[in-house]
């Protein structure tokens, strides 16, 4: 049989989705080592990010997670993960094919839905500061630090001195950063005063504000202006490389504008975006073309309230179509629609067999975390497979035993019947 040169195999494999590559490791030892190599994993990720091939939509229903390929919406796959429990598991970010999962502030993980590999974060206790009585809101963020080639999780916890005081001006807080490379947590001691304002009750009530948005090697949270509390609209950012907080200014035209505008942030085409919702009638989408340059903000499109929805409380862009004439939007945490940039018309993205209500995350198909997973997960999966094999063997043995008993019983009945027939013939 003719052997295909490995450089050609390498080029072919780079064009395939991660799910296929996980299976193709079994083709041969050279294929196994190629697909598991850090250089191949990095090259595969780079190509996926450049071409937008093999994009997936992660759907979070009431209790379950699902994935569906953006190019093929006919098959929805359940996402089984070791974090799964009786209640819902929060998804707090997506980055390079990884998602952040949370059951509680001390039960967190980084998970790759393409390879089904998971890295559980070591628990980091949340200690109540002196004088605090309860834990308040928890904010999360997942991002890739390209400067240090490291994946990081940011956890910000707010505490209350008085459970009934929602407008206190000095909430204690704790900020910790997890480094995947070091597999450890680090406390951030020096924090800008505006970060405390993230924890006012009115802020958290706006959907998804607690999840950091990744752009420009930083995680971001929007902080809307509010009379008597916050004088200016600002965006708080956490630099993943320097591990410090800073401020990103809003566009000049809206920095001191109408206080009733509901603002949120997202990312589109790798750029930080700002969504300004005007009384649920329409949403202006602004994009920062050059990161952290205030003058590079520009309004890219406006979306009017769809006639098919009663409320237009939440909207964010996810991705451009491949021909870049449409943008995929998530609306009200219940539906996905394509927005035509030329005609301004909306068309629903119909996904077969998906839950009726879901939140969505865009996930690229990648091999990040490798195909092997962490040692604890490998051990758990091996034990599970061994247990299933033992149970299957026991069931098979019981079935064989039952079959033998049945055959013996049938044979005995036949012999008894023959004896009775013989006796009857003799009596006749």
C-alpha positions as CSV (number, residue, x, y, z in Angstrom):
1,X,0.0,0.0,0.0
2,X,1.3,3.5,-0.9
3,X,2.2,5.6,2.1
4,X,1.0,9.2,2.0
5,X,3.7,11.7,3.0
6,X,3.1,13.2,6.5
7,X,3.4,16.8,5.2
8,X,0.3,16.1,3.0
9,X,-1.4,14.4,5.9
10,X,-0.6,17.4,8.0
11,X,-2.1,19.8,5.5
12,X,-5.3,17.7,5.1
13,X,-5.8,17.3,8.9
14,X,-5.5,21.1,9.4
15,X,-8.7,21.5,7.3
16,X,-10.8,19.0,9.5
17,X,-12.9,19.7,12.6
18,X,-11.5,18.7,15.9
19,X,-14.2,16.0,16.5
20,X,-12.9,14.2,13.4
21,X,-9.3,14.6,14.4
22,X,-10.0,13.0,17.8
23,X,-11.2,9.9,15.9
24,X,-8.4,9.9,13.4
25,X,-5.8,9.5,16.0
26,X,-6.6,5.8,15.8
27,X,-5.4,5.5,12.2
28,X,-1.8,5.0,13.0
29,X,0.9,6.0,15.5
30,X,2.3,8.8,13.3
31,X,-1.3,10.3,13.0
32,X,-1.7,9.9,16.8
33,X,1.5,11.8,17.6
34,X,0.8,14.4,14.9
35,X,-2.7,15.3,16.2
36,X,-1.5,15.4,19.8
37,X,1.6,17.6,19.1
38,X,1.5,21.2,20.4
39,X,2.6,22.6,17.1
40,X,-0.3,20.9,15.2
41,X,-2.8,22.0,17.8
42,X,-1.5,25.6,17.5
43,X,-1.6,25.6,13.7
44,X,-5.1,24.0,13.6
45,X,-6.4,26.7,16.0
46,X,-4.7,29.5,13.9
47,X,-6.3,28.3,10.7
48,X,-9.8,28.0,12.3
49,X,-9.6,31.5,13.7
50,X,-8.5,32.9,10.3
51,X,-11.1,31.1,8.1
52,X,-14.0,30.8,10.6
53,X,-14.4,27.2,9.5
54,X,-16.1,24.6,11.7
55,X,-17.8,27.2,13.9
56,X,-20.2,25.7,16.5
57,X,-23.1,27.3,18.5
58,X,-23.2,26.2,22.1
59,X,-26.8,26.2,23.4
60,X,-27.5,26.2,27.1
61,X,-31.0,25.1,28.0
62,X,-32.6,24.8,31.4
63,X,-30.5,21.9,32.5
64,X,-28.4,20.7,29.5
65,X,-25.8,21.9,27.0
66,X,-26.0,21.3,23.3
67,X,-23.8,22.0,20.3
68,X,-24.7,22.5,16.6
69,X,-22.5,23.2,13.6
70,X,-23.2,26.7,12.1
71,X,-22.8,25.2,8.6
72,X,-25.1,22.3,9.3
73,X,-28.1,22.9,11.6
74,X,-29.8,19.5,11.3
75,X,-27.9,17.8,14.1
76,X,-28.0,19.0,17.7
77,X,-25.6,17.1,20.0
78,X,-25.8,16.7,23.7
79,X,-22.7,17.9,25.5
80,X,-21.8,15.5,28.3
81,X,-19.4,16.9,30.8
82,X,-18.2,15.8,34.3
83,X,-19.4,19.1,35.8
84,X,-23.0,18.0,35.1
85,X,-25.3,17.8,38.2
86,X,-28.9,18.0,39.0
87,X,-29.1,21.7,38.5
88,X,-27.9,24.0,35.7
89,X,-24.2,24.6,35.0
90,X,-23.3,28.2,34.1
91,X,-21.3,28.9,31.0
92,X,-19.3,32.1,31.6
93,X,-17.2,32.5,28.5
94,X,-15.8,31.1,25.3
95,X,-12.2,31.4,24.0
96,X,-10.3,29.4,21.4
97,X,-12.6,26.5,21.6
98,X,-12.8,26.4,25.4
99,X,-15.7,27.4,27.6
100,X,-15.8,28.2,31.3
101,X,-18.1,26.2,33.4
102,X,-19.3,27.0,36.9
103,X,-21.5,25.2,39.5
104,X,-20.3,27.5,42.3
105,X,-17.5,30.0,43.0
106,X,-15.4,27.0,44.2
107,X,-16.4,24.5,41.5
108,X,-15.1,25.8,38.2
109,X,-13.6,24.2,35.1
110,X,-12.3,24.9,31.6
111,X,-13.9,22.5,29.1
112,X,-13.4,21.8,25.4
113,X,-16.8,20.6,23.9
114,X,-15.1,19.3,20.7
115,X,-12.7,16.9,22.4
116,X,-14.8,16.5,25.6
117,X,-11.6,17.2,27.7
118,X,-11.9,19.2,30.9
119,X,-9.5,20.8,33.3
120,X,-11.0,21.3,36.7
121,X,-9.7,24.4,38.5
122,X,-8.4,23.7,42.0
123,X,-10.9,25.1,44.6
124,X,-10.1,28.6,45.9
125,X,-12.0,29.4,49.0
126,X,-14.1,32.6,49.3
127,X,-13.4,34.1,52.7
128,X,-15.7,36.6,54.2
129,X,-13.8,39.8,55.1
130,X,-14.0,41.1,58.6
131,X,-17.3,42.8,59.2
132,X,-19.1,41.2,56.2
133,X,-22.2,39.1,56.8
134,X,-23.0,37.6,53.4
135,X,-21.6,36.9,49.9
136,X,-23.1,39.0,47.2
137,X,-22.7,38.7,43.4
138,X,-19.9,36.8,41.7
139,X,-18.5,38.0,38.3
140,X,-16.5,35.6,36.0
141,X,-14.3,36.0,33.0
142,X,-12.4,33.5,30.7
143,X,-9.6,34.7,28.4
144,X,-6.4,33.9,26.6
145,X,-3.3,35.9,27.6
146,X,-1.5,36.0,24.3
147,X,1.5,37.7,25.8
148,X,2.3,34.9,28.3
149,X,0.6,32.1,26.2
150,X,-1.7,31.3,29.2
151,X,-5.4,30.8,29.7
152,X,-6.8,32.6,32.7
153,X,-10.0,32.8,34.7
154,X,-11.0,35.9,36.6
155,X,-13.3,35.6,39.6
156,X,-14.6,38.7,41.4
157,X,-16.7,38.2,44.5
158,X,-18.7,41.0,46.3
159,X,-19.6,40.9,50.0
160,X,-22.2,42.7,52.0
161,X,-21.8,44.1,55.5
162,X,-25.6,44.5,55.8
163,X,-27.8,42.0,53.9
164,X,-30.5,44.7,53.6
165,X,-28.2,47.4,52.3
166,X,-28.3,47.3,48.5
167,X,-26.9,50.8,48.0
168,X,-23.9,50.7,50.3
169,X,-20.9,52.6,48.9
170,X,-18.2,50.4,50.3
171,X,-18.9,46.8,49.4
172,X,-15.8,44.7,50.3
173,X,-14.7,42.6,47.3
174,X,-12.2,40.0,46.3
175,X,-10.5,39.5,42.9
176,X,-8.6,36.3,42.1
177,X,-7.0,35.2,38.8
178,X,-6.4,31.5,37.9
179,X,-3.5,30.7,35.6
180,X,-3.8,27.5,33.6
181,X,-0.1,27.4,33.1
182,X,0.6,27.6,36.8
183,X,-2.6,25.7,37.8
184,X,-3.0,28.1,40.7
185,X,-4.9,31.1,41.9
186,X,-3.5,34.5,42.6
187,X,-5.2,37.3,44.6
188,X,-5.2,40.8,43.0
189,X,-4.6,43.3,45.8
190,X,-4.7,46.6,44.0
191,X,-8.0,47.4,42.3
192,X,-9.3,50.7,40.8
193,X,-12.1,52.3,42.8
194,X,-14.6,52.0,39.8
195,X,-14.5,48.2,40.1
196,X,-16.4,48.5,43.3
197,X,-19.3,50.0,41.4
198,X,-19.7,46.8,39.4
199,X,-21.4,45.3,42.4
200,X,-24.3,47.7,42.8
201,X,-27.6,45.8,42.6
202,X,-28.9,47.5,39.5
203,X,-25.9,46.5,37.5
204,X,-26.2,42.7,38.0
205,X,-29.9,42.6,37.1
206,X,-29.1,43.4,33.5
207,X,-28.6,40.1,31.7
208,X,-25.2,38.7,31.4
209,X,-23.4,41.7,32.8
210,X,-21.4,39.4,35.1
211,X,-19.5,37.7,32.3
212,X,-16.4,39.3,31.1
213,X,-16.0,40.0,27.3
214,X,-12.7,39.2,25.8
215,X,-11.0,41.6,23.3
216,X,-7.5,43.1,23.0
217,X,-5.9,40.7,25.6
218,X,-8.3,42.0,28.2
219,X,-11.6,41.1,29.8
220,X,-14.3,43.8,29.9
221,X,-17.4,44.7,31.9
222,X,-19.6,47.7,31.0
223,X,-20.5,50.3,33.7
224,X,-23.4,52.5,32.7
225,X,-23.7,56.1,34.0
226,X,-26.2,56.6,36.8
227,X,-27.1,59.9,38.4
228,X,-25.8,60.3,42.0
229,X,-23.5,57.2,41.6
230,X,-21.6,57.2,38.4
231,X,-20.9,60.4,36.4
232,X,-19.7,58.9,33.2
233,X,-20.4,55.8,31.1
234,X,-17.3,53.7,31.2
235,X,-16.0,50.2,30.4
236,X,-13.8,48.5,33.0
237,X,-11.1,46.2,31.6
238,X,-8.8,43.7,33.2
239,X,-5.5,43.3,31.4
240,X,-4.7,39.6,31.3
241,X,-1.0,40.1,30.8
242,X,-0.4,42.8,33.4
243,X,-3.2,41.6,35.7
244,X,-4.4,45.2,36.4
245,X,-7.6,47.0,35.9
246,X,-8.1,50.0,33.7
247,X,-10.8,52.1,31.9
248,X,-11.9,52.0,28.3
249,X,-13.8,55.2,27.3
250,X,-17.2,55.1,25.5
251,X,-17.6,56.9,22.1
252,X,-17.8,60.6,22.5
253,X,-21.4,61.0,21.2
254,X,-22.8,58.7,23.9
255,X,-20.4,59.1,26.8
256,X,-22.6,61.6,28.5
257,X,-25.8,60.9,26.7
258,X,-29.3,59.7,27.8
259,X,-29.0,57.9,31.1
260,X,-31.9,55.7,30.2
261,X,-30.1,54.0,27.4
262,X,-29.4,50.4,28.3
263,X,-25.8,49.5,27.4
264,X,-24.1,46.2,27.0
265,X,-20.8,45.0,25.4
266,X,-19.8,42.1,23.2
267,X,-17.2,41.1,20.6
268,X,-17.6,40.9,16.8
269,X,-14.8,40.0,14.4
270,X,-12.3,40.3,17.3
271,X,-13.3,43.9,18.1
272,X,-14.9,45.2,21.2
273,X,-18.6,46.2,20.5
274,X,-21.0,48.4,22.4
275,X,-24.8,47.9,22.2
276,X,-27.0,50.9,23.0
277,X,-30.7,49.9,23.5
278,X,-33.1,52.8,23.2
279,X,-36.2,52.0,25.1
280,X,-36.4,48.6,23.4
281,X,-37.3,50.3,20.1
282,X,-33.9,49.8,18.4
283,X,-30.3,49.0,19.2
284,X,-27.2,50.8,17.9
285,X,-24.1,48.7,17.6
286,X,-20.7,50.5,17.9
287,X,-17.4,48.8,17.2
288,X,-13.9,49.8,18.4
289,X,-11.9,49.2,15.2
290,X,-8.5,49.8,16.9
291,X,-8.3,48.5,20.4
292,X,-8.3,51.0,23.2
293,X,-8.2,54.0,20.8
294,X,-11.3,56.1,21.6
295,X,-11.3,57.8,18.2
296,X,-11.7,54.4,16.5
297,X,-15.2,53.8,17.8
298,X,-17.8,53.8,14.9
299,X,-21.4,52.9,14.6
300,X,-21.6,49.9,12.3
301,X,-25.4,49.2,12.2
302,X,-28.7,49.7,13.8
303,X,-31.3,46.9,14.5
304,X,-35.0,47.8,14.9
305,X,-37.2,45.8,17.2
306,X,-38.4,42.7,15.4
307,X,-42.2,42.5,15.0
308,X,-42.1,38.9,16.1
309,X,-41.0,39.7,19.7
310,X,-42.9,41.4,22.5
311,X,-39.8,42.7,24.2
312,X,-36.4,43.8,22.8
313,X,-34.6,43.7,26.1
314,X,-31.3,42.0,25.0
315,X,-29.4,41.7,21.8
316,X,-25.8,41.0,20.9
317,X,-23.9,40.2,17.7
318,X,-22.1,36.9,17.4
319,X,-20.4,36.5,14.0
320,X,-20.4,37.7,10.4
321,X,-21.6,35.3,7.7
322,X,-18.8,34.1,5.4
323,X,-19.7,36.5,2.7
324,X,-19.9,39.2,5.4
325,X,-23.3,40.5,4.2
326,X,-25.1,39.3,7.4
327,X,-24.5,39.2,11.1
328,X,-25.8,36.5,13.4
329,X,-27.6,38.1,16.4
330,X,-28.8,36.6,19.7
331,X,-32.1,38.2,20.9
332,X,-33.7,38.0,24.3
333,X,-31.9,34.8,25.3
334,X,-34.4,32.8,23.2
335,X,-33.6,33.0,19.5
336,X,-30.9,33.5,16.9
337,X,-31.5,35.6,13.8
338,X,-29.5,36.6,10.7
339,X,-29.5,40.4,10.2
340,X,-28.9,41.5,6.5
341,X,-26.7,44.5,6.5
342,X,-28.0,45.8,3.2
343,X,-31.8,45.2,3.5
344,X,-31.9,45.5,7.3
345,X,-34.2,42.5,7.4
346,X,-34.1,39.7,10.0
347,X,-34.5,36.0,9.3
348,X,-34.7,33.4,12.1
349,X,-32.0,30.8,12.3
350,X,-33.9,27.5,12.5
351,X,-32.2,24.8,14.4
352,X,-33.7,21.3,14.3
353,X,-34.5,19.7,17.7
354,X,-33.1,22.5,19.8
355,X,-34.6,23.6,23.2
356,X,-37.3,26.3,23.0
357,X,-35.3,28.7,25.1
358,X,-31.6,28.9,25.3
359,X,-28.6,31.2,25.6
360,X,-25.9,30.9,23.0
361,X,-22.1,31.0,22.8
362,X,-20.0,30.9,19.7
363,X,-17.3,28.2,19.9
364,X,-14.6,27.4,17.5
365,X,-13.6,23.8,16.8
366,X,-10.2,23.3,18.4
367,X,-7.9,20.8,20.0
368,X,-6.8,23.1,22.9
369,X,-6.4,21.1,26.1
370,X,-5.2,18.3,23.8
371,X,-7.1,15.0,23.3
372,X,-5.9,13.4,26.5
373,X,-7.4,15.6,29.2
374,X,-6.2,16.0,32.7
375,X,-5.1,13.0,34.7
376,X,-8.0,13.0,37.1
377,X,-10.4,13.1,34.2
378,X,-8.6,10.2,32.5
379,X,-8.7,8.2,35.6
380,X,-12.4,8.9,36.2
381,X,-13.2,8.0,32.6
382,X,-11.2,4.8,32.7
383,X,-12.9,3.7,36.0
384,X,-16.2,4.5,34.4
385,X,-15.4,2.4,31.3
386,X,-14.1,-0.5,33.5
387,X,-17.3,-0.3,35.5
388,X,-19.5,-0.4,32.4
389,X,-17.5,-3.3,31.0
390,X,-17.9,-5.3,34.2
391,X,-21.7,-4.6,34.3
392,X,-22.0,-5.5,30.7
393,X,-20.1,-8.8,31.3
394,X,-22.3,-9.6,34.3
395,X,-25.4,-8.9,32.2
396,X,-24.1,-11.0,29.4
397,X,-23.3,-13.9,31.8
398,X,-26.8,-13.7,33.3
399,X,-28.3,-13.8,29.9
400,X,-26.2,-16.8,29.0
401,X,-27.2,-18.5,32.2
402,X,-30.9,-17.7,31.7
403,X,-30.6,-19.1,28.1
404,X,-29.0,-22.3,29.4
405,X,-31.7,-22.7,32.1
406,X,-34.4,-22.1,29.4
407,X,-32.8,-24.6,27.0
408,X,-32.5,-27.2,29.8
409,X,-36.1,-26.6,30.9
410,X,-37.3,-26.9,27.3
411,X,-35.2,-30.1,26.8
412,X,-36.7,-31.6,30.1
413,X,-40.2,-30.8,28.9
414,X,-39.5,-32.5,25.6
415,X,-38.1,-35.6,27.3
416,X,-41.1,-35.8,29.7
417,X,-43.5,-35.4,26.9
418,X,-41.7,-38.2,25.0
419,X,-41.9,-40.5,28.1
420,X,-45.6,-39.9,28.5
421,X,-46.2,-40.6,24.8
422,X,-44.2,-43.8,25.1
423,X,-46.2,-44.9,28.2
424,X,-49.5,-44.2,26.5
425,X,-48.5,-46.3,23.5
426,X,-47.6,-49.2,25.7
427,X,-50.9,-49.0,27.6
428,X,-52.7,-49.1,24.3
